[in-house]
Amino acid sequence: MAIENAAVDAGIALQQTVEESPFLTDAGAAALAVGLAALASGYAERGIGAAAVGALAEDDSLFVQGLIMTVLPETLVILALVVVFIVG
């Protein structure tokens, strides 16, 4: 009998909801998206920048290509900021 009462009490407890704030709000999710995009962009630029400087040391005519390749990962951060303004 005690086991049946415990099961009924557990069922009632599961049906009750508690109003709490969400774990991650819209602003927090947007900030996390921009932060992770910036982190990934920096990680990508690390290798690209080293390769661009090495190529530039050997041939000065590769400056424009190296600059373009270095700037491309930054577009991820810009697109993440666009998403923040759309969500917000």
ZILINTA-V111428 format. One record per residue. N is the residue number from 0. RES is the residue in three letters. SS is DSSP state (a for helix, b for strand, c for the rest). OMEGA is omega in degrees with one decimal (* if undefined). Layout:
# ZILINTA-V111428
n = [N/N]
res = [RES/RES]
ss = [SS/SS]
omega = [OMEGA/OMEGA]
This chain:
# ZILINTA-V111428
n = [0/1/2/3/4/5/6/7/8/9/10/11/12/13/14/15/16/17/18/19/20/21/22/23/24/25/26/27/28/29/30/31/32/33/34/35/36/37/38/39/40/41/42/43/44/45/46/47/48/49/50/51/52/53/54/55/56/57/58/59/60/61/62/63/64/65/66/67/68/69/70/71/72/73/74/75/76/77/78/79/80/81/82/83/84/85/86/87]
res = [MET/ALA/ILE/GLU/ASN/ALA/ALA/VAL/ASP/ALA/GLY/ILE/ALA/LEU/GLN/GLN/THR/VAL/GLU/GLU/SER/PRO/PHE/LEU/THR/ASP/ALA/GLY/ALA/ALA/ALA/LEU/ALA/VAL/GLY/LEU/ALA/ALA/LEU/ALA/SER/GLY/TYR/ALA/GLU/ARG/GLY/ILE/GLY/ALA/ALA/ALA/VAL/GLY/ALA/LEU/ALA/GLU/ASP/ASP/SER/LEU/PHE/VAL/GLN/GLY/LEU/ILE/MET/THR/VAL/LEU/PRO/GLU/THR/LEU/VAL/ILE/LEU/ALA/LEU/VAL/VAL/VAL/PHE/ILE/VAL/GLY]
ss = [c/a/a/a/a/a/a/a/a/a/a/a/a/a/a/c/c/c/c/c/c/c/c/c/c/a/a/a/a/a/a/a/a/a/a/a/a/a/a/a/a/a/a/a/a/a/a/a/a/a/a/a/a/a/a/a/a/a/c/a/a/a/a/a/a/a/a/a/a/a/a/a/c/a/a/a/a/a/a/a/a/a/a/a/a/a/a/c]
omega = [179.9/179.7/178.9/178.1/178.9/179.0/178.2/178.9/178.8/178.3/177.7/179.9/179.8/-178.9/-179.9/178.3/179.0/178.7/177.8/175.9/-179.6/-179.3/-177.3/-179.7/178.7/-179.8/178.2/178.1/178.1/177.9/177.8/179.2/179.8/179.2/179.2/176.7/178.4/178.3/179.2/178.4/177.3/178.5/179.1/-178.8/179.0/-179.3/-178.9/-179.8/178.4/178.9/-179.9/178.5/176.8/178.7/179.8/178.0/-179.1/-175.6/-177.6/-178.1/-179.9/-177.3/-176.3/179.7/178.1/178.4/179.6/179.9/178.9/-176.6/-175.8/179.3/178.7/178.1/176.0/179.5/179.0/177.9/176.5/176.6/176.1/178.1/178.1/-179.5/177.1/-179.1/-176.0/*]
